[in-house]
Amino acid sequence: MRPWQSGDFDRKRINRVLHPLAPAHAADSLHQVDLQRLWDRGKRLILIDVDNTLVQWKAENFAQPVLDWLAQAKQMGFNLCIISNTNRLDRLARLSELLGIETVRGRFKPSRAMFRLAMIKFKCKPEQTIMIGDQLFTDVLGANRSGIEAVWVRKMEGREFGPTSISRFMERLVTGSLYKSMVAPIDESPYPRQLESAKPLPEKTIVHQIVKFCIVGGTSFVIDTGLTIFLMEIVQVGGTKLSTLVGGWVLESIPFVANIANTPEKASAPILGGMAALVAMFNSFVWNRKWTFEVRGREERLAQLRRFYLVSILGAVISTAIFSLVYNAMPDHSTRAKIIAKVVAAGIAAVWNFMGQRMYAFRSSRS
């Protein structure tokens, strides 16, 4: 399990898909949240989760630092509200009375209902409100859906509600990506490069990158193959297949090509296949930069773009050459032959592209 990290998150560095789960800040515990900083940022309403944020699950004995923090918040003028979807209304009422804090109960988080009811009750706008809780998929997601910033606090020690384990498992899948967007000095990161080799194989960065690269490569392969077949078999100009026209021009302009491509369709393969590869290449750039290698920073974007295209164009040349050689070696030029040729070419080019992109095009400036 990854060590806990505290600090601010830079949403600009978080994959857009994860934005709904991105907190504004992470804190080791509720009483570590800086109240003065919240006040200075215009926050006036603090919404607080109960179990494992305020108090341990099923417990009613509050730690003194928590009580001190709540007292300070009241003294500063904050409105405090507990939001909970618990079915144990008697316990919730006792906690509310003990702490002197009002509660709002409604549909299960991450429903926006409770958050909106609390803001209406205290006459506060989303920008004046902050949510503090220990779960990404309930507290943080519900807050973000309501336009409210969230502080994600570390779960208290002890047991918790059984089904919550599903949420915790899902949290572990996204925590690493969120932490990479945390604003903190590099030398304070708990994941120095020397610890990478100590990770279990399934948790190693390169394994995650290979899996993501294969997924992106799969989408690019579908684009490449589909577009190649579309250009060579479906597109027509004046009632004649585009492949016939292009291949005829190639055989007429470069006669020696006929030695390895004896039909116009085969002669068109390098050009039309290359065009399809360029489109697929752009798809790979977008997703490998954002998702596979998670590279950020505008100041390096142009350099990354140049390095990517150098690697990818060479990869496209390799892919196109292998595709043409394998395709022309086939006894026929059916759709099946094209797909087989593309599979062989894509497999060899994938090794080149992964190593080139990882070690050169998208190399980390922090490594």
C-alpha positions as CSV (number, residue, x, y, z in Angstrom):
1,M,0.0,0.0,0.0
2,R,1.3,3.4,-0.9
3,P,2.5,5.7,2.0
4,W,0.1,8.6,2.7
5,Q,1.1,12.0,1.3
6,S,-0.2,15.4,2.5
7,G,-0.2,18.5,0.4
8,D,-2.1,20.5,-2.3
9,F,-3.1,19.0,-5.7
10,D,-2.6,20.8,-9.0
11,R,-5.7,20.0,-11.0
12,K,-4.0,21.1,-14.2
13,R,-1.6,18.2,-13.8
14,I,-4.4,15.6,-13.2
15,N,-5.8,13.6,-16.1
16,R,-9.2,15.0,-16.9
17,V,-10.9,11.7,-16.3
18,L,-9.8,11.9,-12.6
19,H,-10.9,15.5,-12.0
20,P,-14.1,14.4,-10.2
21,L,-12.0,12.5,-7.7
22,A,-9.4,15.1,-7.2
23,P,-9.3,16.8,-3.8
24,A,-7.9,20.3,-3.3
25,H,-5.7,19.2,-0.4
26,A,-4.8,16.1,1.5
27,A,-4.2,16.1,5.2
28,D,-2.9,13.5,7.7
29,S,-6.0,14.1,9.9
30,L,-8.8,16.4,10.5
31,H,-7.0,18.5,13.1
32,Q,-4.1,18.9,10.7
33,V,-6.3,21.0,8.4
34,D,-5.2,24.6,8.5
35,L,-8.2,26.6,9.6
36,Q,-6.6,30.0,9.1
37,R,-5.7,29.1,5.5
38,L,-9.4,28.1,4.9
39,W,-10.6,31.4,6.3
40,D,-8.2,33.4,4.2
41,R,-9.4,31.6,1.1
42,G,-13.0,32.7,1.8
43,K,-14.3,29.5,3.2
44,R,-17.1,29.9,5.8
45,L,-18.9,26.6,5.9
46,I,-17.1,23.3,6.8
47,L,-18.9,20.1,5.9
48,I,-17.5,17.1,7.8
49,D,-17.8,13.4,7.3
50,V,-18.3,11.3,10.5
51,D,-16.8,7.8,10.4
52,N,-13.0,7.7,10.2
53,T,-12.9,11.5,9.8
54,L,-14.3,12.8,13.0
55,V,-14.3,9.6,15.0
56,Q,-13.6,5.9,14.5
57,W,-16.4,3.8,13.0
58,K,-19.2,3.1,15.5
59,A,-17.3,5.0,18.2
60,E,-18.5,8.1,20.1
61,N,-15.3,9.1,22.0
62,F,-13.6,12.0,20.2
63,A,-9.8,12.5,20.4
64,Q,-8.9,15.7,22.2
65,P,-7.1,17.2,19.1
66,V,-10.3,16.8,17.2
67,L,-12.3,18.6,19.9
68,D,-9.8,21.4,20.0
69,W,-9.9,21.8,16.3
70,L,-13.7,22.0,16.3
71,A,-13.6,24.6,19.1
72,Q,-11.1,26.7,17.2
73,A,-13.2,26.6,14.1
74,K,-16.3,27.8,15.9
75,Q,-14.3,30.6,17.6
76,M,-13.1,31.8,14.2
77,G,-16.6,32.0,13.0
78,F,-16.9,29.0,10.7
79,N,-20.3,27.3,10.3
80,L,-19.9,23.5,10.9
81,C,-22.2,20.8,9.6
82,I,-21.9,17.0,9.7
83,I,-23.2,15.3,6.6
84,S,-23.9,11.6,6.9
85,N,-25.9,8.9,5.2
86,T,-25.9,6.7,8.3
87,N,-29.0,4.7,9.3
88,R,-28.1,4.9,13.0
89,L,-30.0,8.1,13.6
90,D,-29.7,7.8,17.4
91,R,-25.9,7.7,17.3
92,L,-25.9,10.7,14.8
93,A,-28.1,12.7,17.2
94,R,-25.8,11.9,20.1
95,L,-22.7,13.0,18.2
96,S,-24.5,16.2,17.0
97,E,-25.5,17.1,20.6
98,L,-22.1,16.2,22.1
99,L,-20.2,18.4,19.6
100,G,-22.8,21.1,19.2
101,I,-22.8,20.8,15.5
102,E,-25.9,20.5,13.2
103,T,-26.3,17.6,10.8
104,V,-27.7,17.1,7.4
105,R,-28.7,13.6,6.3
106,G,-29.9,12.5,2.9
107,R,-29.3,10.2,0.0
108,F,-26.0,8.2,-0.2
109,K,-22.9,10.2,-1.1
110,P,-21.8,11.1,-3.7
111,S,-25.3,12.3,-4.3
112,R,-25.3,16.1,-4.4
113,A,-28.5,16.3,-2.2
114,M,-26.8,16.6,1.2
115,F,-24.2,19.1,0.0
116,R,-26.9,21.3,-1.5
117,L,-29.1,21.1,1.6
118,A,-26.2,22.1,3.8
119,M,-25.4,25.1,1.7
120,I,-29.0,26.2,1.6
121,K,-29.3,25.7,5.4
122,F,-26.3,27.9,6.1
123,K,-26.9,30.3,3.1
124,C,-23.4,29.7,1.7
125,K,-22.3,29.4,-1.9
126,P,-20.1,26.5,-3.2
127,E,-17.0,28.7,-3.3
128,Q,-17.5,29.5,0.4
129,T,-17.8,25.8,1.3
130,I,-15.2,23.1,2.0
131,M,-15.8,19.3,2.5
132,I,-13.6,17.2,4.7
133,G,-13.7,13.4,4.5
134,D,-11.7,10.3,4.2
135,Q,-13.2,8.7,1.1
136,L,-12.5,9.7,-2.5
137,F,-15.6,8.0,-4.1
138,T,-18.1,9.5,-1.6
139,D,-16.8,12.6,0.2
140,V,-14.5,14.0,-2.5
141,L,-16.6,13.0,-5.5
142,G,-19.8,14.3,-3.9
143,A,-18.2,17.6,-3.1
144,N,-16.7,18.0,-6.6
145,R,-20.1,17.2,-8.2
146,S,-21.6,20.0,-6.1
147,G,-18.9,22.5,-7.1
148,I,-17.3,22.4,-3.6
149,E,-13.6,21.9,-2.9
150,A,-12.7,18.9,-0.8
151,V,-10.0,18.1,1.7
152,W,-9.1,14.4,1.7
153,V,-8.0,13.2,5.2
154,R,-6.3,10.0,6.0
155,K,-8.6,7.2,7.3
156,M,-8.4,6.8,11.1
157,E,-7.0,3.5,12.4
158,G,-9.5,0.7,13.1
159,R,-12.3,-1.2,11.5
160,E,-14.8,0.2,9.0
161,F,-18.1,-0.7,7.3
162,G,-17.6,-3.9,5.3
163,P,-18.7,-2.6,1.8
164,T,-16.3,0.3,2.2
165,S,-13.5,-2.1,1.3
166,I,-14.7,-1.9,-2.3
167,S,-14.3,1.9,-2.3
168,R,-10.9,1.5,-0.7
169,F,-9.8,-0.9,-3.5
170,M,-10.9,1.6,-6.1
171,E,-9.1,4.4,-4.3
172,R,-5.8,2.4,-4.5
173,L,-6.2,2.2,-8.3
174,V,-6.2,6.0,-8.7
175,T,-4.1,7.2,-5.7
176,G,-0.8,7.0,-7.6
177,S,-2.1,9.1,-10.5
178,L,-3.4,11.7,-8.0
179,Y,-0.2,11.9,-6.0
180,K,1.8,12.6,-9.2
181,S,-0.1,15.9,-9.4
182,M,0.7,16.9,-5.8
183,V,2.5,20.2,-5.3
184,A,5.5,19.2,-3.2
185,P,9.3,19.5,-3.5
186,I,10.7,16.6,-5.5
187,D,13.1,15.7,-2.7
188,E,10.2,15.2,-0.3
189,S,8.5,12.6,-2.5
190,P,8.1,9.3,-0.7
191,Y,8.7,7.5,-4.0
192,P,12.4,8.1,-4.8
193,R,13.8,6.2,-7.8
194,Q,15.8,3.9,-5.6
195,L,12.6,2.4,-4.2
196,E,11.3,1.4,-7.6
197,S,13.2,-1.8,-7.7
198,A,11.8,-2.8,-4.3
199,K,8.2,-2.7,-5.5
200,P,6.4,-6.0,-6.2
201,L,6.3,-6.7,-10.0
202,P,2.6,-5.7,-10.4
203,E,3.3,-2.3,-8.8
204,K,6.3,-1.4,-10.8
205,T,6.0,1.7,-12.9
206,I,7.2,0.1,-16.1
207,V,4.5,-2.7,-15.8
208,H,1.8,-0.1,-15.5
209,Q,3.3,1.8,-18.5
210,I,3.4,-1.4,-20.6
211,V,-0.3,-2.1,-19.8
212,K,-1.3,1.4,-20.7
213,F,0.9,1.5,-23.8
214,C,-0.7,-1.8,-25.0
215,I,-4.2,-0.3,-24.5
216,V,-3.3,2.8,-26.4
217,G,-1.5,0.8,-29.0
218,G,-4.7,-1.4,-29.4
219,T,-6.8,1.7,-30.2
220,S,-4.1,3.0,-32.6
221,F,-3.9,-0.4,-34.2
222,V,-7.7,-0.4,-34.8
223,I,-7.5,3.1,-36.2
224,D,-4.5,2.1,-38.4
225,T,-5.9,-1.1,-39.7
226,G,-9.5,0.2,-40.2
227,L,-8.3,3.3,-42.0
228,T,-5.9,1.2,-44.2
229,I,-8.7,-1.1,-45.3
230,F,-11.0,1.9,-45.8
231,L,-8.5,3.7,-48.0
232,M,-7.5,0.6,-50.0
233,E,-10.9,-1.1,-50.4
234,I,-13.7,1.4,-49.9
235,V,-12.7,4.8,-51.0
236,Q,-13.3,5.4,-54.7
237,V,-12.6,8.3,-57.0
238,G,-14.7,8.5,-60.1
239,G,-15.9,4.9,-59.7
240,T,-12.3,3.6,-59.4
241,K,-10.7,2.4,-56.1
242,L,-8.3,4.9,-54.6
243,S,-5.8,2.1,-54.2
244,T,-5.9,1.3,-57.9
245,L,-5.3,5.0,-58.8
246,V,-2.5,5.5,-56.3
247,G,-0.9,2.1,-57.1
248,G,-1.1,2.8,-60.9
249,W,0.6,6.2,-60.4
250,V,3.3,4.5,-58.3
251,L,4.0,1.8,-60.9
252,E,4.0,4.4,-63.7
253,S,6.3,6.9,-61.8
254,I,8.6,4.4,-60.2
255,P,8.7,1.4,-62.5
256,F,11.2,-0.7,-60.4
257,V,8.4,-1.0,-57.7
258,A,6.8,-3.6,-60.0
259,N,9.6,-6.0,-59.1
260,I,8.1,-6.3,-55.6
261,A,4.5,-5.1,-56.2
262,N,3.0,-6.5,-59.3
263,T,-0.5,-5.0,-58.9
264,P,-1.6,-1.4,-58.4
265,E,-3.3,-2.3,-55.1
266,K,-0.1,-3.8,-53.7
267,A,1.9,-0.8,-55.0
268,S,-0.4,1.6,-53.1
269,A,0.1,-0.2,-49.8
270,P,3.2,1.9,-48.6
271,I,1.5,5.2,-49.3
272,L,-2.1,4.5,-48.1
273,G,-0.8,2.4,-45.2
274,G,1.6,5.1,-44.3
275,M,-1.2,7.7,-44.3
276,A,-3.2,5.5,-41.9
277,A,-0.2,5.1,-39.7
278,L,0.3,8.9,-39.4
279,V,-3.3,9.3,-38.1
280,A,-2.9,6.4,-35.6
281,M,0.4,8.0,-34.6
282,F,-1.4,11.2,-33.5
283,N,-3.8,9.2,-31.4
284,S,-0.8,7.5,-29.7
285,F,0.9,10.9,-29.0
286,V,-2.2,12.3,-27.2
287,W,-2.9,9.3,-25.0
288,N,0.6,8.2,-24.3
289,R,1.6,11.7,-23.2
290,K,-1.5,12.2,-21.0
291,W,-2.0,8.7,-19.7
292,T,0.8,6.2,-20.3
293,F,3.8,8.3,-19.3
294,E,1.8,11.1,-17.5
295,V,4.1,13.8,-18.7
296,R,3.2,17.4,-17.7
297,G,4.7,20.8,-18.2
298,R,4.2,23.3,-21.0
299,E,7.9,24.2,-21.1
300,E,8.8,20.8,-22.4
301,R,5.9,20.3,-24.7
302,L,7.6,21.2,-28.0
303,A,10.7,19.2,-27.2
304,Q,8.5,16.2,-26.3
305,L,6.6,16.7,-29.6
306,R,9.8,16.7,-31.6
307,R,11.2,13.7,-29.9
308,F,7.9,11.8,-30.2
309,Y,7.6,12.4,-33.9
310,L,11.2,11.4,-34.5
311,V,10.6,8.1,-32.7
312,S,7.2,7.6,-34.1
313,I,8.1,8.4,-37.7
314,L,10.9,5.9,-37.6
315,G,8.4,3.5,-36.0
316,A,6.0,4.2,-38.8
317,V,8.7,3.6,-41.4
318,I,9.5,0.3,-39.7
319,S,5.8,-0.6,-39.5
320,T,5.1,0.3,-43.1
321,A,8.1,-1.5,-44.5
322,I,7.3,-4.7,-42.6
323,F,3.6,-4.4,-43.6
324,S,4.5,-4.0,-47.2
325,L,7.0,-6.9,-47.2
326,V,4.7,-9.3,-45.4
327,Y,1.7,-8.3,-47.4
328,N,3.5,-8.6,-50.7
329,A,4.8,-12.0,-49.6
330,M,1.2,-13.3,-49.2
331,P,-0.2,-15.4,-52.1
332,D,-3.2,-13.2,-52.3
333,H,-4.1,-9.6,-51.4
334,S,-7.3,-10.3,-49.4
335,T,-8.5,-8.5,-46.3
336,R,-7.1,-11.3,-44.3
337,A,-3.7,-10.8,-45.7
338,K,-3.8,-7.1,-44.9
339,I,-4.7,-7.8,-41.3
340,I,-2.0,-10.5,-40.8
341,A,0.6,-8.1,-42.3
342,K,-0.6,-5.3,-40.0
343,V,-0.4,-7.6,-36.9
344,V,3.2,-8.6,-37.6
345,A,4.2,-5.0,-38.4
346,A,2.5,-3.6,-35.3
347,G,4.1,-6.1,-33.0
348,I,7.6,-5.3,-34.1
349,A,7.0,-1.5,-34.2
350,A,5.4,-1.6,-30.8
351,V,8.7,-2.7,-29.1
352,W,10.5,0.1,-30.9
353,N,7.9,2.7,-30.0
354,F,7.6,1.8,-26.3
355,M,11.3,1.9,-25.7
356,G,11.8,5.0,-27.8
357,Q,9.0,6.9,-26.1
358,R,9.8,5.8,-22.6
359,M,13.6,6.4,-22.8
360,Y,13.7,9.3,-25.2
361,A,10.5,11.1,-26.2
362,F,8.7,11.1,-22.9
363,R,11.6,10.7,-20.6
364,S,11.1,12.2,-17.1
365,S,13.0,15.4,-16.4
366,R,13.1,14.2,-12.7
367,S,14.9,11.0,-13.4
